[in-house]
Amino acid sequence: MVLLSEILISMKRIEIVINEESLDDLLELLRGENVRGYTVIKKAGGFGSTGERDPDDYALQQNNVIVVLACEDEQAERVILAIHPKLKGFGGMCIMSDCQWTVGPAVSY
């Protein structure tokens, strides 16, 4: 089955994983780029450049957050250019990929 182009919009999906302490700075940066919608997933764990993050470790609370958003190509480019110089300070990673947005209310795209 081929989905009709009337119900899908080609977008970019951006996923950002940073330490929780940097979340407010990241959200301010996204608002500065007129991002109107995103999802924040708190208490994310994993292993990366900052070492292991275990959200269940009560002795050493070092939580990550995941911020997910979808936007059109031009806005995605602006977001990536704004995040890039700050990413080392945020201590995380940023991934961008192609995605398809199911057409609905145009609140966040």
Secondary structure, DSSP 8 states (H G I E B T S, - for coil): ----TTSEEEEEEEEEEEEGGGHHHHHHHHHHTT----EEEEEE-EEETTEEE-TT-SSS---EEEEEEEE-HHHHHHHHHHHGGGHHHHTSEEEEEEEEEE---TT--
